């Protein structure tokens, strides 16, 4: 198998570590790679879109699973697909949309593998309706530390430990996923402005049930009466009759576009409070006060940043921290307080989104719980950022909330049990299934998982 010692980072480009990158091309090679792990163990890696250190393994092996990328079977009548774990959501959209099917859940990028989607139990703009990705997984095949390949189904401890388990129960080889039927590859989108955080939360709470997809961009540099002002975007898959006549000839075509990538080296400080403040002001003012029924293609609605290759370079060599937390219903004051603190500290974040989550998902380390989730990007070089986020972690944990492990790069292990009540169950199953600690990562060592 091809293998090289390389420096590996997450999408945030912080805390790189060197590992032996192994590229299996068959299930047999994947099993050989697992059996051949050294003392530092190994971890599966997909397309590298986890923001922190979940798919890094300093001094050990990292299994690049993108070579296992076959789509084995599509049930175009029943709406299911059986595919390798290395297949990307982008590839599934290319193949499935012309057949009238869409992935059940997609995050803000389609460049995520199916295995990564299960391991991180990804969520999207439709969590309040559809839950997270694992809710739509009918089964998967898991290569465990003893070399066995196990078929895992919902409702079993191994399924619940693996969904959101960040690759620490084994290597996912294949998965069978239930799909979402669609009649077109267009979205019907409503957009409106909210004057402040309370206005935004009221709009979301009162009318989210009318939409399958809902998300709000929030201006975290706005202060005073405008604190938490936002642009709320919601929509659903457009019916055929909503399309103009020219688009009805190919209603299910999947078209993407790409802009030039940022240069490999971007000057530090490009995303300052001044530049981000200007961007946020322009973005808020250009949004319509209220617009309904706008037609947007799927990439524009779900994945606007995918049109900019390597957009993570714009933060410079120091990279950025993605911070995402959730607090439950009834804990709105915690959310308000955190938004005020971020605003008062003038954190230069232009990628900040607020969503409402629906019912919790069964994964023991799955992130969503019913309530409010805020995600923001912050340049890692911001002075005092670590101490500030530590304080926010304490507030989140005290409110019964949690941070998202797929985006984390700096949480302290002492708060993990408070955030994830099933942590002891996860650790016990791991100890039984993998007593030698074959599957390990920088994240698992940092958080004592």
Secondary structure, 3 states (H helix, E strand, C coil): CCEEEEEECCCCCCCCEEEEEECCCCHHHHHHHHHCCCCCCEEEECCCCCCCCCCCCCCCEEEEHHHCCCEEEEECCCCEEEEECCCEHHHHHHHHHHHCEECCCCCCCCCCEHHHHHHCCCCCCCHHHHCCHHHHEEEEEEECCCCCEEEECCCCHHHHHHCCCCCCCCEEEEEEEECEECCCCEEEEEEEEECCHHHHHHHHHHHHHHCCEEEEEECCCCCHHHCCCEEEEEEEECCHHHCCHHHHHHCCCCCCCCECCCCCCCCCCCCCHHHHHHHHHHHHHHCCCEEEEEEEEHHHHHCHHHHECCHHHHHCCCCEEEEEEEEECCCHHHHHHHHHHHHHHCCCCCCEEEEEECCCCCCCCCCCCCEEEEEEEEECCCCCHHHHHHHHHHHHHHCCCEECCCCCCCCCHHHHHHHCCCHHHHHHHHHHHCCCCCECCHHHHHHCC
